[in-house]
């Protein structure tokens, strides 16, 4: 007879309870001795949770306990469906769509049959096989695109049997005649210690129903009570199993995604909540679960959208599939951490891929339509649809700005002409920049930024970003140079000017630019070169020592700039670099001065996570704004919880709550007492006109910076 773990746990719990009643414990010590773990104080709640989970097996009873809640939600609703938040905003799905443009998902061989599913009234076997393939292809494509390309993914897919709540491979269940018991599929984490699937290894669950759209109510295409309550039932079981797990599960796993699909359509439901608020002591587990869901759970439900076409092929680029893929992406990230390639990095290549496709289709700009994307042909008395002959469509595209490794750019400055060779092509998540070296001095690496061409529309976001990155930053760095600001922690202007394009320049004598697409394009060259803090955090290289040094070095840069009346206004992880190459002791440099404040009319960049309180409230900086932004940078980069902020009001509320509850000081206090003290000091200055005393904090931080061999050095702190 096989060993029954659940039966053993129940018997052990009974014995333990009897011993506690008699004044003893299973390990031979009394409860009051204090030398052993107390089953009342530390073991009681996990034991109650396990018992709760054992009795929590019927989703129908839970649905009946949630009926009044659904009635309240639908009372003020125009449709019959309850109103829930959506798990993903459309703009986030669009950015994710851009990131997936270069990702190839495995072609599905086994596909669901929509016709048989709609006529039989039951989920066809092909649907379970197809959803296994779909989940596997989704996870594999996302894993290779965002995390590791050359390693096997640590996940697999299994199907859930509703009668015993255990997992099986779909093929085996179908072969054994257990198709009728299958109700869901799950993406699971491979666990070598437990080869049989466990509930705490579930990344996300997929509920399969014969016709999911028949369960929707109203015009919102949202699932009905029957579907949502069943999804809530399984979501709560997953959360409870995670809380009981002895595996190394991240504490942040207090949310779970449940996918709702059939052979054509699908949607996403996200359930999140603090299980410490769930009361396990009641005799009615379903009332307790319903009460927790009503009061403490945050439920978000997406509309039901098409994810398969009529032939059963996955529509990878449609909104329905994007929602499912995005949920899978977040589920993977919960377990394995921040991806190596971020969504922003992959989405940044959207413009270049779009331009490449235009070139392939010969839709580049022409002189006939210089500001547009397409060539308009003048035809008289032509029908609505005109067949264009292949040979007549050979448009000669002008030379486009394509910079890659090995390219050489020549820069025309007021004093000289110099060439720069591209060594690396980088991106800050939105616009490209380059690591280059001078043709005359190939040993020194430099940052090179290329601005927008004069013919491009300025209101376009990427061109405005380039304008701040190149033209305005050139102005700021020039002012710094003229004022004699000198600090190794400040970005240095190496060169600036205009591109010298190939061929003869027919620039008018009155000024302006010729018709070459490169003519007049501005360039900025700066030094030194280093790795951004954003990338260091992504790679897990921003530790305790780096946080203290970053605070010191950035304050040094801010102090030097403030002495000349300049404030940065855009402090974030992408605008701080770590310089290691060619120096005895690595240090941080503050870059990205395009939004710096020179005069009263200048406005800082707005960032919901890093902008200061005063900047968000008034749209300008006060004396301590940069220091406040620096504290947020240190907090988030050192592992502080990143909130979901979607409005200025929400960002201000988060700041007020974080400072009042001293969450930021507590986090920085884990790193260093001086960082905690600095956060306390900045807290007293938030949104006030009082200037910051840089010198005292630079001296304190200097004493906490660990250096192997200081030797003879020049103090640039003041």
N, C-alpha and C positions, 0 to 999 in steps of 0.2 A: 504494500500500500504506500503510495507516494507521501512524502512529508508535507503536511498542510501548515504553511506559515501563519495563515490567519487564525486557524484554530489554536495554534501554539500561543499566539499573542493574546487571545481571549483568556486562555487558561492561566497564562502568566499574570495577566492583569487581575484576575480573580484571586490568585494566591497572594499577590502583592497587597491587594485591598484587605484581605484577611489578616495578613501580618501587621499592616499598619494599625488595624483596629485593635490587635492584641498588643500593640506597643513595640512591634518588631518590624524588620524590613528584610527583603530578600537577601541582602548582603550581610545579614547578621548583626547590623547596628540598629540602635533605636532611632526613631525619627528625631528626637530632640537632641541627639548627641552632637550633631553639627559636623561630624567628621566625614560623613558620607552624604551623597546627594539626597536631598529630601524629596520623596515622591510627591509630597503635597505641594511644595513651593515650586520645584523646577520640573517635575515630571508629570504633574497633574494635567496641565493644559495640553501638552502633546498627546497624552493618553486619551483625553476627552476628544481631541480633534480626530484621532484615529477611530474612536468609537463613533463619532459623528459621521465620518466618511463611510464607515461600514454600513450604517443605517440609511445613508443618503443615496438611494438607488432608484427612485421612481420619479421621473421628470413630470409625469402627469399630475401627481399630487402637488408638486411645486407650482405647476401652471395654475391650478385651482386657487392656491394661496396668493397668486399674483394678479388675479382677475380684478380686484378692486383698484389695484395700482394702475393697471392699464385703463380702467374706466376714468380715473382721475387725469391720466395723461391725455386721453382723447376728448375730455369734456369741452375744452376750448379750442379744439382742432377742427378745421373746416373739413378735413378728410376723416375717414374712419380709422386711420392709422395713427398710433401714438407718435408724438414728436420727439426725436432724439437728435443729438448733435451728430455730425458726420465724422468718421475717424480721420479723414484726410481732406485738406483743402484742395480745390481744383488747381491752384497755382503750384502746389507741391507735387501733384500728379503730373503736371506739365513739365516741371523741371526733371522729375524722375523719367518721364518719357524721353526727354532730350538725352539723359544719361544712358538710356537703354538703346539709343540709336545704333551704337556700334556693338551691341551684345547680340550674339546669335544663340537662340535657344534651340535645343535639340528637337528635331522633327519628330512628332508623335506618330507612332505606328498604330497602336491600339487606340481607337477613338470611340466615343459614345454614339449611339444611334438614336437620334432625336425622334424618328418616326415610331419606333417600337416603344420608346419610353412614354410617349404621349398616348399610345393606344392600350398598352398593357396595364397601366395604372400602378406599376411597380418599377423599382429601379432595376434596369437590365444589368446583367453581369458585365457587359462591355463598359458600362459607366464606371464601375469600381476599378476595372483594369485601366481605363482611360484616366481616371483621377489620380491613380498611383503614378502613371506615366507623367501626367501634368505636374504633379507635385515634385517628382524627381527631376524633370526637365527644368522646372522653375528654380528649384534650390541649386541645381548644378550650374545653370547659367549665371545666377546671382553670385554664387560662391566664387566662380572663376573670374567674373568681371570685377567684383568689389573686394574680394579677400585674397585668395591664393589660386593662381592659375595652374600651377604644376603639381598640386597635391590633391589627393582624393578628398572629397567632402566628407565631413564626419556625421552625415545624416543618412537616414533611410526612411522608407515609407511603409506603413502597415495599416490594416483595416481593423475597425472595432466591431466586436460582436455585442449586440445589445442585451443578450440574455445573461451573459456572465461578465460583461465589461472587460473582456480580455482582447488582446490584439492577435491578428493572424495575417499572413500574406493572402491577398485576394485570390490568387490562383489556387492556393491550398484550400481555402474556405469553400470556393466554388466546387473544387474537385470532391470535397468531402460532403457536399450537399448542404452546406451551411449558408448559402447565399441569402436566404430569408432572414437570418439573424444579423446580417451586416447592416450597420446604420451610419457609419462614418469612416473616414480615413484620417491619418495623422502623419505629420512630418516629425520624425523622432530623432533624438540624439543617440548616436552609437555609444553604448555603454559596455565596455569589455567585461566589467565585473558582473553585469547582469544581462546575459545574452537575450533573455526573454524581455519583451517590451514592458516598461513600467510607466505609470502615469506621470511621474515627475520628469520623465525624459521627453515629454511632448513639447515641441516648439509651437505648433499650431494644429488645430483640429478642423476637419472639413466635414460638414453634415451634408449628406446626399439625400435628395428627395425627388420623387418622380417628376414633379412639375412645380418648381419653386415659384413661378410667377402666379400660379393659381392660389398661392398663399398670401399674395400681396393685397393690400387694401388701398383704395383711393388712388389719386393721381400721382402720389409720390413714389410709388413702386417700392414701398418699404415692407418688410416681412410682417406677418401678423403675429398675434399673441402666441399661437401654437408653436411657430418656428422660433420666435425670440425666447420664449420660456425654456424650450428645449436647449437652445444654445447657451442660455444662462446656467442651466443645470450642468452641462458639461464643462463650461468655463469655471464654475465654482469647484467642481471636482478636481480640475487641473490645478487651480490655485491652492487648494487644500493639500493635494499631493506634493506640490512643490514645498509647502511649508513644513511638511513632515520629512522631506528628503534628507538623507544623510550624505548625498552627493554635494559637491562644491558648486551649488547653484548661487548665482549672484543675488544679492538681497533686493536688487532693483526689479526682480521678476514678479512684480505685483500686478501685472497686466497680461492678458492673453487675447489672441486673435482667434475667432471662430469664423470659418468661411462657410457660406451657405450657397450650395450649387446644385444644379441639375445638369441635364445633357445639353443645355443651350445657354442658361443664364446663371449668374452668380452675384454674390455680394459679400460684404465684410462686416463683422460685428466685433467691436473691441470692448472688453470688460476689464475694469480696473478698480481696485479698492484695497483698503487696509484690513487684513483678516484679523488683526488684533481687536477689532470692534465686533467681531462675530461671537455671539454668546453660545457656548457649546453645552451649557448645563441643562437646558430645557429638554423635556421628554419628547417634544415635537420638533424634530430637526428641520422639517419643511417650513414651519412657522418662523423658526430662527433664521433660516436661509432667506426666506422672503423678506423678513424685516431688515436683514443686512443689505439686501439688494435695493430695497426702497430707500434706505437712509444713507448708506455709505458707498454703494457701488456707482461708478461712472460708466454709463453704457452709451456707446456710439454705434450707429448703424448706418451703413451706406445704402443708397438706392440699389435695386436689383438691375443689373445690366447684362448685356450679352457677352459671354466669354468664349462661346463656340459658335461656328456657323452651322448651317443646316447639314453640312456634310461631316460635321464633327471635328473640323480643324480648329485649333486654338487661334483666336484673333489676338495675337500678342500685343498689338498696338492699340486696341480699343480700351475705352475707359474701364469697362468691367474687368478685363484682364489686368490692366494697370493697377486697379485697386487690390486685386488678389496678389499680384506680384509685390506691391508695396508692403502689404501686410506680411508676406513671407520675408521680405527684406528686413523689416523691423523685428520679426520673430527670430531670425538668425542673429541679428545684431545684439539682441538681448542676451544670448548665450555666449557668443564668441567675441563680442566687443566691437569697437569702432573699426569700420572697414579700412583696408589699406588705401583703396581708391574711393574717395568720397563722391557722393552724388554731384556736388558742385564741380569737382574736378572733371568728371566725365561729361557733365552737361556743358562745361565751358567749350568743348570742342564742337558744339552744335553749329555755330556760325561757320567754322571752317568746313565741316561736312556739307552744310547747305551750299556753300560757295562751290565746293567741288562738284556737287551734283548739278549745279547750274552750268558750270563749265562743261561737264560731260554732255549736257543737253543743249549746249551752245546758247545759253540764255544770259551771257554776260552783258555788261553795260556796253552800249554803242553810242556813237556820236549822234545818231538819230534820236536816241532817247537816253540822254546822259544820266538822268536822275532815276530812271526806272530800272526794272529788272528784265524786261522783255523788249524784243524788237517789234515795233509796229510797222506793218506793211501797208502802203497806200495802194488800194485797189478800187477801181471804179466798176460799178454795176456787177458786183460779184455776188454769188449766192452766200447764204449764211455760213455754210461750211465749205471751206476751201482746202483742197488737197495741195499741200506744199511739197514740191519735188525735193528729193534728197539733196541734189546738187545745188539748189537755190538757197539752201539753209546753212551754207558754210560761212557763218559769220566769223570774221577774224576778231577774236577777243583781244583787247589790249592787255598789256603786261600787268598782271595783278601783283599785289603785295604778298608774296609767298616767301617767308623767311624760314629757313631750316638750318640744321647743323651744317657748318661749312660755308654758309653764305657770308659774303663780305659787303658791308655797308660803308659808303664814304660819306663823311659828314663835312659840311661847309660851315665853318665858324667865322666870326668876324676877323680872326687873326690867322688861321691856318686851315689846312685840309688834312683830315686824318681818316684812316680806314679802321673798321672794327670787324673782326671775324666772330661769327656766332659759334659757341661751343655747346650750349644747352638751351632748349626751349622750355620755359616754365609757365605756370599760370597761378594767379592768386584766387582761382575759383571763378573769376568772371572775365578777366582780360589777360592776354599773354604778355610776358616779358622775357628777357634773354640774359644769359651769362655770356659775355664776350671778352675779347682782349684786343688791345690796340695792335695794329699790324706792325708798328714800330717797336712795341714792347709786349711781346707775346707771353711773358711770364706772369703778368699781373691780371687777375680776373676782375671784371667790372660788371655791374648791372647796366643793361641797356633797355630803354623804353622807347617804343615807336608810337607816335601820336596818330591822330585821325587825319585823313586827307581833307583838304579845304572844301572839297565838293560834297563831302558826306554831311548828312543832316545832324546838326548838333543835338536836337532833342532826343535822339536815340540814346538809350541808357548806356550802351557800351561805349559810344563815342564821347558821352559826357564823362564817363569814368576815365577814358583815355585822356581827355582834356585836363582833368584834375591831376592825373598821374604824370603827365608830361609838361604841358604849357604852364600850369599854375605851380606845380612843384619846382619847375625851373626858376620861376619868379621868386619863390620863397627861398630856395637855396642860394640864389644870387644875392638876395637881400642879406642872408646870413653871412655870406662871404664878404660883402661890402662892409658889414658891421664888425667884421673881425672875430666872429664867434669861432672858438677853437675848443673842440672836445672830441676825443676818440669815440665817444658814444653818440655823436651826431653824424648823420649822413653827409657825405662830402660830394660836392659838385665837381666832376671830372671834366665834362665837356657838354656843350649843348649847341644846337644849330639845326640846319636843314639837310635833308638827304640830297646828295648829288646823284642823280639818276643816270642810267646808261644812255648813250646817244647824245646828240646835240640838243641843248636846251634852247628853246625859242621863246624865252621869257620876254615879255614886252619891256621896252625901255622905260615905260612909265611905272614899272613895278608889277607885282602880281606873279602869276605862275603860268607856265605853258600848259599844253594839253596832255602832257605825260602824267599818268596816274600817280607817280611818285613825287612829282615836282612840288616842292614846298612843304613836304611832310616833315614835321618836327621830330627831333631825336633828343633824348636826355641820357647822359652817361654818368653813373654815380659809383662811388666806392664807400665802404668795402663790400665784399660779397659774403653771404652767409645763409644758413638755413633758417626758415621762418619758425617762430615758436609754434604756430599752428601745426606744422609738419612734425616738430619734435613731440608735441602732445599726441599726435596721431600714431607715432612710432613708439610711444612710451619712454621718451628720452628726457622729459622735463621733470626732474626730480626735486628733492628738497634744496640741494645746493644751488641748482639752477634758478629756483624761485627767488632765493635771497639775492643772488647775483643780478638777476633780471630786475628786481626792484631797485637795487642800488644803481645800476647802470642807466636805467630809464629815468630815474630821478635826477641823475647827473645831467642827462641830456635836456630834461625839462628845465632844470635850474639854469643851464647855460642859455637856453632859448628865452626863458622868462626875463633874464637880465637885459635882453634886447627888446622886450615887449612882444615876444612871439609865443603863442600857445599852439599846441599840436592839434587838438580837436578831433582826432580819429585814431585813438589808441585801441588796438585790437591785436589778436595773435598773428594776423597776417602782416602787421606793420612793425614787428620786432624781429630782428634776425640775430642769430648766434654765430659769431665769427670765430672760427677755429684754425683755418688754414693760414700758415705763415706767421703765427703769433705764438709767443711763449705761454701766455695765459689766455684762454678763450674769454670773450666778453660779448655783451649784447649791445646792439645799435638800434636806435629808434629811426625807422624809415617812414615812408608814406606821408610826406608833409604837404600834400596837395590841398588839404582842407585846413591848413594852419590859419590862425587868426592874426592878421596884421593890423586891421583897423576895425572900428565899431560896426561897420556894415557887413563884414565877413560873417558867414554862418558855418558852423561846424557840420560834419557828417552826422547823421542820425543813425544810431544802432541801438536796438531795444535791449541788448545784453550788455553793451560796454559803455554807452553814453552816460554822462553824469546826470544826476537828478535835475540840476539847473538847466542843462542843455535840452532835456526832454520837456521841461516846463516852459522855458522861455525862448528856446531856439538859439541860444547863445551861451558862451562860457563865462563862468565866474573864476576867481583866482585859483580855487582848489579843484576845478573840474577835471583837469588832466590827472591829478593824483587820485581822484575818485575812480576814474576809468581804469587806472593802473591797478587799483585794488580789485576791481571786478575781473581784470585779466588774470591776476594771480589766483583769485578764487576759482574761476572756471578751469584754468589750466592745471590746477593742483587737485582736480577731482571733485570740485564742488558740483552740486546737482544743477544741471542746466534746465531751467524752466521753459515751458512752451509759451512764448510770448507772441501775441498777434496784434497788440495795440499799445499805444503810448500809455493809456490808462492802466493796462495790465502790467506794463513794465514799471510804472511808478508804484503801483501797489506791491509788486514783488520787492522793490527796493525798501519801501517802508517796513514791510514785514520782516525782511532779512536783517535790516539794521536793528529793528526793535527787539527781535528774538536773538540777536547776536550770532546768527548763523555764520556770517562771513568771518567774524573774529574767531569763532570756535574752530572753523576749518583752517584758517591761517595759523592759529595757535598750535595746531598739530605739527606745523612745519617749523615754526620758530617763534619765540617770545617777542622778538623785535618786530616781526611781521604782524603779529597780533596787536602789539602796541601801536604800530603805524596805522592799522585799520581803525583802532579806537580813536586815534588822533584825527584821521580823515572824517570819521563819523561826526565829530564835533563841528567840522567845517562844511558839511554838505549843504549846498545851496545858500551859502553865506558869502558876504563880500570880503571876508578876512583872507589875507594872503597866507600861503603856506611857508613855513620855515624849513627850507631845504637843507641848510647846513647841518642842523642838529641831527636830522635823520640820516644824512649821508655819513656822518661820523659814526653813528650807532650801527648802521648797516655795514660800514667798512670793517668794523671789528668782528662781524659775523661772517664775512666772506672768507671761505677757505681757499688758501693759495699754498701750493706746495713749496715754492721758493720765491718769495717776493723780490729779493735782491734789491738793487738800487732802482727806484722807479719814481716817476713824477706823479704827484697826486693831482688828478684832474677832476676831483669831486667838486671843488668850489668854483 
